[in-house]
Amino acid sequence: MSRTVTVGLDGSPESRTAAEWAAREARLCGLPLRLVHVGEPVPVPMERNETVVPPAEGWDRIARDTAEGLRLRHPGVDIVTEQRDGEPGETLVAAAEDAELLVLGSRGLSGVGGFLVGSVGQSVVARAGRPVVLVRAGEQAADEHETDPVGIPSTATRYRPVVLGLDIHGPDDAVLAFAFEEAARRGTVLRAVHAWTMPPYYAYGPAVDPAFQEELSAQLTAALRPWRQKYPSVEVVEVSAEGSASARLVDASRHASLVVVGRRTRRAPLGPHLGPVSHAVLHHATAPVAVVPHD
């Protein structure tokens, strides 16, 4: 199967918002959009005269209406629908394998910015072999763009930066390539963020050792140098700052069109899981978050 932008659709407001984001991404990528609905297996009737009506008719209506609306709002995007049966987490992980990326919706937390990522979403993000993007319910296209001269959100303005959380001690090509490509498609800035804390042996020295800070900044520059050369049109802003990586990324998400973080694919003793930074960013970022698996 050719690569697609795939989105999990169940008819909920959050999944519809995810489908809208996925349609915009499909247009940017020049790829088809695939709407996937996962149906739980229909139970076997307990008694001979009991009838269990499968929900296929309801799904057909949701898929048809959603696809028709997306075609009207995103002309030129090839849209297909697909019904799969099985356990939602397992089935969505399988659906991601032949996709360029998988998009999922997530409920916004009432009163504060961020996501409410359910167990299925967390399981898929932790196990999928392809990038997974989480989109908050209520996310609008204009939210990805700078405000106009009078402060009104508008899709006519430039995209906000793509924010990349970068580990300079183990930068991975898959994560860097994804972030640079997303910035290039949007014609926007890539803001590469590396957060650090002073080592314990500096406890009795100055609050921030300038030499130590300069060394980390130089490592960040070195990690980005080959990617700047590969994507000369992408403006890169380097941010090397003391503090919590998750807090820095969550703060940067307020002015971002997309936040990109990595996830190691090595299995832990209790199975796949998200690292603490990815977990915190997923739950508290105010922009869509892409989690990119890497070795």
C-alpha positions, 0 to 999 in steps of 0.5 A, spaced: 500 500 500 502 507 498 504 511 504 498 515 507 496 520 512 492 515 517 487 518 522 483 514 527 476 516 526 470 514 531 465 520 530 467 524 537 469 531 536 476 530 538 477 525 532 473 530 527 478 535 529 484 530 528 481 528 521 481 536 519 489 536 522 490 530 518 487 533 511 491 539 512 497 535 513 496 530 507 495 536 503 502 539 505 505 532 504 501 531 497 499 524 500 492 521 500 488 521 507 485 515 510 480 515 515 480 508 519 475 506 524 476 500 529 470 496 530 470 492 536 468 484 535 460 483 535 458 479 541 455 472 540 448 472 541 447 469 548 440 466 546 437 463 540 432 469 539 437 474 541 439 479 535 445 483 535 445 489 530 452 490 528 454 498 528 456 498 520 451 502 518 452 508 523 460 507 521 458 508 514 454 514 515 460 517 520 465 515 514 461 518 509 459 525 512 466 526 514 469 524 508 464 529 504 466 534 509 473 534 508 473 533 501 469 540 500 474 543 505 480 540 502 479 540 495 485 536 491 486 531 497 484 524 496 480 521 501 479 514 503 475 510 508 477 503 512 473 499 517 477 494 521 475 490 527 479 488 533 482 491 539 483 499 538 490 499 540 493 493 537 489 495 530 491 502 530 498 500 531 497 495 525 494 501 521 500 505 522 505 501 519 503 502 512 502 510 513 507 516 513 504 518 520 498 516 524 494 522 527 489 521 533 485 526 537 485 527 544 480 531 549 482 538 551 483 539 559 478 543 561 481 550 564 488 549 562 492 547 556 493 540 554 491 534 552 487 528 556 490 522 553 487 516 554 489 509 555 488 507 547 492 513 545 498 512 550 498 505 548 499 507 540 504 512 541 508 508 545 508 502 540 507 505 533 513 504 529 511 510 525 510 517 527 504 519 531 501 526 532 496 527 537 491 533 536 487 537 541 479 537 540 478 544 538 484 545 534 483 550 529 487 551 522 488 558 524 492 556 531 498 554 527 499 561 524 501 567 527 496 572 528 495 578 523 497 585 524 491 587 529 492 580 533 487 576 530 488 569 528 489 567 520 491 562 516 493 568 511 499 569 515 506 565 516 506 558 520 508 558 527 515 555 528 516 547 529 519 546 535 524 540 536 526 537 543 533 535 541 537 530 545 544 533 543 547 527 547 544 522 542 541 526 536 537 521 532 536 522 524 529 520 524 527 525 529 531 531 526 529 529 519 521 529 521 522 536 524 526 539 518 521 536 513 515 539 517 518 546 518 520 546 510 513 544 508 510 549 512 515 554 510 517 556 517 522 556 523 525 550 526 526 552 533 531 546 536 530 546 544 535 543 548 534 543 556 540 542 561 541 542 568 548 543 572 552 537 574 552 536 581 560 537 581 558 545 580 554 545 586 559 550 590 561 554 583 557 559 580 550 559 578 551 558 571 558 556 568 559 560 562 564 555 559 559 549 561 553 553 557 558 554 551 560 547 550 553 545 550 551 550 545 556 548 541 554 541 541 547 543 539 550 547 533 554 541 531 548 536 531 544 541 527 549 543 522 548 537 517 541 538 517 542 546 516 546 544 510 541 539 507 535 544 508 538 551 507 531 554 506 529 552 513 531 558 518 533 554 525 533 558 531 537 554 537 535 554 544 540 551 549 537 553 556 538 551 563 531 547 566 526 542 565 526 539 558 519 538 558 517 545 561 521 548 556 518 544 551 511 545 554 512 553 554 515 553 547 508 549 544 504 556 546 507 559 540 508 553 535 504 550 530 507 543 531 512 540 537 516 534 535 519 529 540 523 522 540 521 516 543 526 510 543 523 503 541 528 499 545 523 495 550 523 496 557 522 490 562 514 492 562 513 493 555 514 499 551 513 506 554 513 513 553 519 517 556 518 522 562 519 528 557 515 525 551 509 523 556 509 530 560 509 534 553 503 530 550 499 531 556 501 539 557 503 542 550 498 546 547 500 545 540 499 538 536 505 533 538 508 529 534 512 523 537 517 520 532 520 513 534 527 511 533 532 506 535 
